[in-house]
Amino acid sequence: MVRISEFSLRKVFLVPDESSLAPLDPVRAGRDIPDRVDHLSRIGQLRRRITKAGLSGLLVTHLPDLRYLSGFTGSSAALAVTRRAARLFTDGRYKSQANEEVQAAQVQIVSGAPAVAAVEWLAAQPGAMTAGFDPEWTTVADLARWKAALPARLRRTFLSVLPASLVEPLRRVKDGDELALMSQAALIGCKLFDHMLGFIRPGLTERAVAAELELQARLMGAEGMSFETIVASGARSALPHGRATGATLPRRGFLTLDFGIILGGYCSDMTRTVHLGEPKAKERATYEAVLEAQEAGVRAVRPGVTCGEVDEAARSVLRTVGLAESFSHSTGHGVGLEIHEAPRVGAGQKSRLQPGMIITIEPGVYLAGEFGIRIEDMVAVTPTGGQVLTPAPKALIEL
């Protein structure tokens, strides 16, 4: 039986004392980041992409993209970027907030829809011919409203559908500040897992486990959870995205915890599966197979390899022992301001890893009516390989 103590956790992290895992002030953590992020440089990189695409400007409406480019954290805004200027449009609720957070673009407060105002501004710029927009974040109704706001002569030609996002490639590769912040968020996740090992016991409901985890996350400085916490026990552990229910933890069986926190706007993500009581031979063997697959996926991470090759490194291990058919999802995904970002680490994916990317490696095996197992780490792509950001123990833990 494996028991994890605070001492052993610090030893795994190579952390000399408790200070690096001390609770953080979430308000301060969130506000420190925009102060040191060079949003002007990010918009400059975007301008080069706008020019290369042959566009006069770009309309940005996806809020995580807005935050990445400008630092704005409100819930209603649009950013218009041309080759010479950038302007953020929002409503009166965010007047003070926008002026405080946004330094790399002019702020304009509008009474109507921010995106409509942004389109009107883009069309009014000298020499404006075409403005791109990302169809992934645009509804048919949105596009109709934008076109209606344009002069009749521009309605058919001014707005141009982007064949691929211009912002997403910038967000894929994290800078030093982003990496430091996400590393801290990941370590807080590891400390949460260590806390939960002392809390979990048969008879608790899955909801009680989720509630304790989320409370402790807040006390440790999290702004919120990256997604709805997954707590799935017993036969329910065979549900890859099993939400916490009123089901009670069994005296004997697996328990999967999949969770992440938000720190400074950035997400963490990790999964560990533990066993209550002594596992049967089949359960132990399946766990070891998943662990071997997960570690093979981590070892495959390095610059230049395709995401499909990383997926195959993990999947092939399970194929060898006849469990590949029970691995029903991709091996991983990118993480950042959103919990699921590019690149997708899945079968046949051709995207190549680059230094600065942060991805997850999370193979699983799900046997309906019996049990499920998933193990997940966040891994940063370095110039020479991959660095695990979630170094909580992965050997089978029996509680």
N, C-alpha and C positions, 0 to 999 in steps of 0.2 A: 504494500500500500504506500502511495506517495503522498506525503504531506508537505505543503509549501509554507514556509515561514517568511516573515518580513526580512529576516537576515538572508535567507536563500534567494529571495527576490532581488535584493540589492546586489547580491553576488552575481546573479545572472546578468543584471543590467550593467555590471561594472561601475556602479554608482557608489562613491565613498561614504555618503551619508544620506540622511532623509531629505536634505534641503532641496535636491533636484526634483523630488516627487512631492514637495509641499503643496498644499492647496493654493490655487491661484485666484486672484480677483478677476472674475470673468469680465467685468466692465472695463477694468484697466487693460486686461489682455486684448479685448476687442478693439480698444481705442489706440493701443500702442502700435498696432500693425499699420493702419493707414498713414501714421505719422512718418514711418520710415520707408514705406514702399514708394518707389519711383514710378508714379503713374504717368508722368510725362514721357518717360522712356517707353513704357508699354504702348501708349498712344502713338509714339513715334514709330515703333515697330509695326503697328497696325496701319499707319499711313503708307508705309512702304508696300504693304500688301494691297492696299487700296489702289495705289498707283500701278502696281504690277498687273492688277486685274482690269485696268483701263476704266476705272470708275471715277466719277467726280466726288462721290462721298459714300458714306455707309450709315445705315440706320441700325442701331443696336437696341433691342427691346428685352432680351433675355436677362433677367435681373442678376444672375451670377456673372454674366459677361460684363454688365455695367459695374458691378462691384470690383471685378478684376481690373477694369480699365480706369475707373475713376475713384474708387473707394466708397461710393455711395451705398448705404445699407438699407434704404427705405424700400417700401413695397410697391411704389408706383413711380415710374420714370422711363425716359427714353433718352438715348445718347445719340447725337448726330455728329459725325466726324467727317471733315473734308481734308483735302491735302494741306490746308492752311489753318483750319480752326476746328474747335471742338466745343459743343454746347450740350449741357444736360438740362432736360426739361422735366419738371416735376410740379406738384401742386402745393398749395399754401400750407398744408399740414407739415411739409418738410422744408420750409424756408430756412429755418435756423440750422437744422441738421445738415442740409445740403451745403450751405455756405461754410459750415464747419468741416465737413468731410471732404469736399471736392475742391482740389487745388489745380488740377490739370485741365479743367474745362470751365468755361463760363456757365453760370447757373441762371436759368430763366424760369420763373414761377408762372404757371399758366392756370387758367380756370377750367379749360377743357381737357381733352385727352392728351397726355404728353406726347404720345407717338404721332398724333395728327399734327401737333405744333412742330414737332421735329421734321416731319416730311415737308411742311410748308416752308420752314427755314432752309432746308436743304435745297429746295427748288428755287429759292430766292437768291442763292449765292451766285456771284458773278461767274459766268461761264459754265454753270451747272448743266450737265447733259444727262447723266444717269446716276442713280443712287442705288446701291445694293441693299438687299435685306435677306435674312436667313429664313428660308421657308419652314425650317424645323420648328420655329417658334412663332409662326404667323398663321392665323386662321384665315379662311376665306372671307369672313366678315371683317377682319382687320384690314385686309388688302382692299376691300371695297371702300371702307371708310377713308383709307389713305388716298386712294385714287380720286375719290369725290372731293377731297380738299385741294387737289391740284388744278391749275388752269387747264382748260379743255385741250390745249395743244400738247400738254405733257402727259395726259392720262394714259396713253397707250405705250409710251416709250420711256418715261422717266424712271420708274421703279423696275429694277432688274433683279431677278431671282438668282441668288448665289448658287453655283453648282456645288460648293462646299464652303463651310464656315471659314471666315477669315480670322476669327478670334480663337476658336478651339485649338488650333495648332500652337498658339502662344501659351495657352493654359496647360497644355500637356506637359510641358517641361517646367518644373518648379525652380525658382531661384533660391538662394541661400536662406532668405528670411522665411519663405514658405516651407522649406524643408525643416528648418529649426522648429517652426510652430507645429507642423504636423508630427514631428518626432516627439514633441512634448505631449501632444494630444494622445499619441499612441502609447506613451509610457503611463499616462494617467489611466488609459484603458487597461494596461497590465496590472496596475495597482488595484483597480476595481475588481479584476478577476481574482486577485489574491484575497481581497476582502470577502468576495462571495464564497470562496472555498470554506471559510469559517462560518458562513451563514447558512448555507444549503443543508437541508436535512429532510428526510422522508416526512410526508404529511403536509409540508408547506404547499400552498397553491403556486402555480406558475406565475400568476399575477402578483403574488406577494414577493416572489423572487425578482420579477421585473421592477416592482416598485422600490425595493431595497437598492437594487443596482442603480436606478435612475436618481434616487435621493442622494446616494453617495457620490454619484457623478457631479451633481450640482454642488455638493459640499466641497468637492475637490477642485471646483472652478469651471466646470463645463457650462457653456451658455445654453446647451440643450443636447438632445440626442441626435445623432446623424440620421436615424431612421427609427421606426417603431421596433423596440427591443424584441428579439426573438428568444423565447424560452419554450423549449419543446422537450417533454420528458416521456420516458417509456416508449410505447408504440408511436406516440406523436413525434418523436425525434426523427421519424422517417419522412416528415413533412419538411422540405427544404426551407420554407418560409413559415414555419409554424408560429403563429402569434400566441402570446401568453394567454392562457385561459384559466378557468376555475379548477382545472384538473389538478389533482394533488400529486406531488412527487412520489414515485414508488419506492419501496424498500430496496428493490433491486431493478436496475435498468439504467439506460443512458439518459443524460441530460445535456442538451445542446444550448449554449449561450452564444448568441450572435448579436453584437452591439457595437456602438461607436459613439463618440462624443464630438461636439462642435467646440472649437477653441479659436477665437479670432476669426470666425467665419469658416474655418477649415475643418474638414471631417476626418475622423479616424474610423477604422473598421477592423474588427477581429472576431474570430470564432474559436471557442474551445468546447470540446465535448468531454464530459467526465462521466464516471460510472458510480452509481449508488450501490453499495454492496459489492460482492465479488462477481466479476463477469464470468460468463460461461466461455468455453473454449472458442466457439464460433464468434462470439462478441470480441474476444481478445484478438483473435486472428484478423478479423475484419478491421479492427482499430489499427493494428500494426500495418495493414496494407494501405489504409488511408494515410497514415503518418508517413510511410515510405513514399507514397505518391506525392504528398505535399512537399516533402523535403527534396524530392527529385525536381519538382517544379521550381522551387527556390534556387536550387543549384543551377538550373538552366538560364536564370536571369543574368543577362549581360548585354552590353551595347551591341547592336547589329543583328541580334537574333530576332526572328519574327515572333509575333505573339502566338501564332499557330504552333511554332516549335516548342514554346514553353508549355502550351496546352498539351501537346503530344508527350512531352517528357513526363507529365503527371499522369495522363490518361493511359499511357502504355503500361505503367506499373499495374494499374487496376485491370487492364486487359489481360495481362499475364496470369492473374489469379482468377480470371473469370468474373470480374466485378464491373467491367466497363459499362455494361448495359444498365447498371444501377447508379451510374454517375450521370445525372440528367441535366447538367447545366455547364456553362463555360467554367474554365479554371479560374478566371478572375477578371478584373476591370481596373481602370484608372480611378484615382481618388483625388479630391481637392476641395474646391468650394462646393462641389456637389459630391454626393456619396457614390454615384455612378458617373464616371467620365470616360472619355477615350484615353487610352486604347482599350478595346475589348480583347481579353486574353482567351480566345476560343479556337476551336478547330478550324483550320484553313485560313486564319486571319493573317494578312500579309504585312500589316504595320510592323515596323522594326523598332525595337526599344532604343531609347536614347538616354544618355546620362541626364539625371534630373527628373525623369518620370517616376511616379510612385504608383505601383499597382498592387493588387491583392493576388495571393495564391491560395485558393480555397477549394480543393477537390472534396468530394463527399461521396458517400455510398448510402443509398436509401432503400431499405427492404420493407415494403409496405406490410403493415400488420405486425412487424417484428421490431425493428429499430433503425435508427439512422445515425451517421457519424459525419461530421464536417470539422476540418481544422483549417484555420485561415490566419495568414499573416499579411501585414502591409510590408512591401519590399521597395526600397528606393534603388533605382538603377544608378550605379556608380560608374566611373570610367573603366573599372576593371571587372565589375560583376554586379552583385546585388547585396544590399545591406538590409537585414530584417529590422524593422522598426518596432515590432511587437514581440520582444523576446521573452514572453511568459512561457512557462514550461509546457511542453507538448507531449511528454511521455504520459501514458495512461494513468490518470489519477482516480483512485478508488476512495470514495467517501463513506 
